[in-house]
Amino acid sequence: MEKGDIRSAIADSGFTFKKKFGQNFITDAELLDRIVVGAGVDKDSTVIEIGCGAGTLTRAIAARAKFVYGYEIDASLRPVLAKTFSGVENAEIIFKDFSRVRLDELEKTLPPYRVVANLPYYITTPLIMTFVENSRKCQSLTVMVQEEVALRLCAQPDTADYGAITANVALRGVCSILERVGRERFTPSPNVDSAVVRIDLSDCRLPVNNAELYKKTVRAAFSSRRKTLENNLINGFSLTRAQAQKIITDCGLPAGVRGEALSPEQFARLSDLLGAQVKK
């Protein structure tokens, strides 16, 4: 469907945009195709899309994928999606709130898959972390997010954008920004610019003895950015100062270092050392 056809389908259906669902649709066919190509979708790919909207991205995925399962929370989009997917046989639209889907149950019926989505901004971080932390079959996520979120996901240590979410995603994911997308590319236009981020997932990305301890270590390190790592570890793990200092030294880190200076690899080493200390 062309851009005008999509807008006509929306208008003819009587659909109205709902702010509570964060509905901002993309109709630029070239941009949509670049997103799908950047996601690595090919004829063997099974894809999950979350937030179909008018179905423009879902249709672009279907043009390249083996099969796409599109989830949409807003049932009033049924007539729009019926027109968008007329003649498309390798797509299934599921009218359901994906945040209520049990990922472990869903994955029992799926082969390895990719996620490609123009995510509603209000569910961006929780949804990304759901796949990063809980999925065992998701190969990658390629998602449209707010530009500031993209910068945080892909940030380097010791920068203003680097934070707990960066390090937590890095436990299993490698992030890259594929493209920045101006707000004028959406209908209706949001108040912020966006970016397409790809996160490739692997269980062995950062081998750690205990993933939950890794996350606790990251949380403690960033609990107060004004404090040193030493003080945050003392508070987060009830360590003595001598214990915290020894762990930091054993990790090869300088005294007085702050949590935001540590790479994900250093957090992995630190969490393993903390695990050994906690067992004593």
C-alpha positions in Angstrom: 0.0 0.0 0.0 1.2 3.5 -0.8 1.4 6.3 1.8 -1.8 7.8 0.5 -3.6 4.5 0.6 -2.7 4.0 4.3 -4.0 7.4 5.2 -7.2 6.7 3.2 -7.6 3.4 5.0 -7.2 5.1 8.4 -9.7 7.9 7.5 -12.2 5.5 5.9 -12.2 3.2 9.0 -13.1 6.1 11.3 -10.0 5.3 13.3 -8.7 8.1 15.7 -5.2 8.1 17.2 -5.0 7.3 20.9 -2.4 9.0 22.9 -2.5 6.4 25.7 -1.2 3.8 23.2 1.6 6.0 22.0 0.4 5.7 18.4 2.8 7.2 15.9 2.8 5.5 12.5 5.4 5.4 9.8 4.4 5.4 6.1 7.8 6.0 4.4 8.3 2.7 2.4 12.0 3.2 1.9 12.6 3.8 5.6 10.5 0.7 6.5 12.5 -1.4 4.1 15.8 -0.2 5.5 14.6 -1.2 9.0 13.7 -4.7 7.9 17.0 -5.1 6.0 18.9 -3.8 9.0 17.2 -6.3 11.2 18.6 -9.1 9.2 15.2 -10.4 8.1 15.3 -13.0 5.3 13.2 -15.7 3.7 14.0 -18.1 6.6 13.1 -15.6 9.4 10.2 -15.8 11.8 9.5 -12.4 13.2 7.5 -10.9 16.0 6.3 -7.3 15.7 4.8 -5.4 18.6 2.5 -2.5 18.0 1.4 -3.0 14.4 -0.4 0.3 14.1 -1.6 0.6 10.5 0.5 -2.4 9.5 3.0 -0.7 7.3 6.1 -2.1 9.1 4.4 -5.5 9.5 3.8 -5.6 5.7 7.4 -4.6 5.0 8.5 -7.5 7.2 6.2 -9.9 5.6 7.6 -9.0 2.2 11.0 -10.5 3.3 10.3 -12.9 6.1 9.1 -16.5 6.2 6.3 -15.5 8.7 5.5 -12.5 10.9 3.3 -12.5 14.0 2.1 -9.0 14.6 0.7 -8.0 18.0 -1.7 -5.0 18.3 -3.4 -3.8 21.5 -6.0 -1.5 19.7 -8.8 -3.6 18.3 -10.2 -0.5 16.5 -7.4 -1.0 14.0 -9.0 -4.2 12.7 -10.5 -2.6 9.5 -7.3 -0.7 8.8 -5.2 -3.9 9.1 -7.7 -5.9 7.1 -7.0 -3.6 4.2 -3.3 -3.4 4.8 -3.0 -7.2 4.8 -5.3 -8.0 1.9 -3.6 -10.7 -0.1 -0.8 -11.3 2.5 -0.6 -14.9 3.5 2.5 -15.1 5.7 1.3 -12.8 8.5 -1.0 -13.2 11.5 -2.3 -10.2 13.4 -3.0 -10.9 17.1 -5.1 -8.3 18.9 -3.5 -8.6 22.3 -1.5 -6.6 24.8 2.0 -8.2 24.4 3.0 -7.1 27.9 0.5 -9.7 29.1 2.0 -12.5 27.0 4.0 -15.2 28.8 7.2 -15.3 26.9 8.2 -18.8 28.1 4.8 -20.2 26.9 5.0 -18.3 23.6 8.5 -19.6 22.8 7.4 -23.2 23.2 5.6 -22.9 19.9 8.1 -20.8 18.0 11.4 -21.4 16.2 14.3 -19.0 16.8 12.9 -15.5 15.9 13.7 -11.9 15.6 11.7 -8.9 17.0 11.2 -5.9 14.7 9.0 -3.1 16.1 8.2 0.6 16.1 7.7 0.5 19.9 5.2 2.7 21.7 7.6 4.8 23.8 5.9 4.1 27.1 6.7 0.4 27.0 10.2 0.6 25.4 12.5 -0.2 28.3 10.3 -2.9 30.0 9.8 -4.6 26.7 13.5 -4.6 25.7 14.4 -6.0 29.2 11.8 -8.7 28.9 13.5 -10.1 25.9 17.0 -9.5 27.1 16.4 -11.2 30.5 13.8 -13.8 29.7 14.0 -14.9 26.1 15.8 -18.1 25.0 14.9 -18.0 21.3 15.1 -14.3 20.4 18.1 -13.7 18.1 17.8 -10.0 17.9 15.6 -7.0 18.5 15.5 -4.2 16.0 13.3 -1.4 17.5 12.4 2.2 16.9 12.9 4.0 20.2 13.3 7.6 21.4 16.7 8.9 20.4 17.8 9.5 24.0 17.0 5.8 24.8 19.0 4.7 21.8 22.0 6.7 23.0 21.7 5.1 26.5 21.4 1.6 25.1 24.6 2.1 23.0 26.6 4.3 25.3 30.2 3.8 26.1 31.5 3.7 29.7 32.3 7.0 31.5 29.9 9.0 29.4 26.8 10.9 30.4 24.5 8.5 28.6 26.1 5.3 30.1 24.0 3.8 32.9 22.5 0.7 34.4 20.3 -0.1 31.4 23.4 0.0 29.2 25.3 -2.5 31.4 22.2 -4.7 31.9 21.5 -5.0 28.2 25.2 -5.7 27.6 25.0 -8.9 29.7 23.4 -10.6 26.7 23.2 -8.0 24.0 25.4 -6.1 21.5 23.7 -2.8 20.6 24.1 -0.5 17.5 22.2 2.4 16.2 21.2 1.7 12.6 19.5 5.0 11.8 18.3 8.2 13.3 14.7 9.2 12.4 13.3 12.7 12.7 9.9 13.3 14.3 8.5 14.6 11.0 8.7 11.0 9.6 5.7 9.9 11.8 2.0 10.4 11.6 1.1 12.1 13.9 4.5 13.6 14.8 5.8 12.9 18.3 7.5 15.5 20.4 11.0 13.8 20.1 13.3 12.4 17.5 13.8 8.6 17.3 16.4 6.1 16.3 16.4 2.5 15.1 18.5 0.3 17.4 19.5 -3.3 16.8 20.4 -5.6 19.8 21.9 -8.9 18.9 21.4 -11.4 21.8 23.6 -14.3 22.9 23.6 -16.3 26.1 27.4 -16.3 26.2 27.8 -12.6 25.5 29.2 -12.0 29.0 29.7 -15.3 30.9 29.0 -14.7 34.6 28.6 -17.0 37.5 25.3 -15.5 38.5 23.2 -13.2 36.2 21.1 -11.9 39.1 24.2 -11.0 41.0 25.5 -9.2 38.0 22.3 -7.1 37.8 22.5 -6.4 41.6 26.1 -5.3 41.1 25.2 -2.9 38.3 22.3 -1.6 40.4 24.5 -0.9 43.4 27.2 0.7 41.3 24.7 3.2 39.8 22.7 3.7 42.9 24.4 7.0 43.5 26.5 8.4 40.7 28.1 11.0 43.0 29.5 8.3 45.2 32.6 6.1 44.5 32.1 2.5 43.6 33.7 1.6 47.0 30.9 3.4 48.9 28.2 2.0 46.7 29.4 -1.5 47.2 29.6 -1.1 50.9 26.0 0.1 51.0 24.7 -2.3 48.4 26.3 -5.5 49.8 26.8 -4.6 53.5 30.6 -5.0 53.0 33.3 -3.6 55.3 35.5 -0.9 53.7 38.4 -3.3 53.7 36.4 -5.9 51.8 35.2 -3.4 49.2 38.7 -2.1 48.7 40.1 -5.6 48.2 37.4 -6.6 45.7 38.1 -3.4 43.7 41.8 -4.0 43.8 41.4 -7.6 42.8 39.3 -6.5 39.9 42.2 -4.3 38.7 40.4 -1.1 39.3 41.9 2.1 40.8 40.9 3.4 44.2 38.2 6.1 43.9 36.7 4.7 40.7 33.0 5.4 40.1 30.6 2.9 38.8 30.0 4.6 35.5 33.6 4.1 34.5 33.3 0.3 34.4 32.8 -1.6 31.2 30.2 -4.4 31.1 33.2 -6.8 31.1 34.5 -5.2 34.3 31.1 -5.5 35.9 31.1 -9.2 35.0 34.4 -9.7 36.8 33.3 -7.5 39.7 30.1 -9.5 40.2 32.0 -12.8 40.2 34.4 -11.5 42.9 31.5 -10.2 44.9 29.8 -13.6 44.6 32.9 -15.3 46.0 33.0 -12.8 48.9 29.3 -13.3 49.7 29.8 -17.0 50.0 32.6 -16.6 52.7 
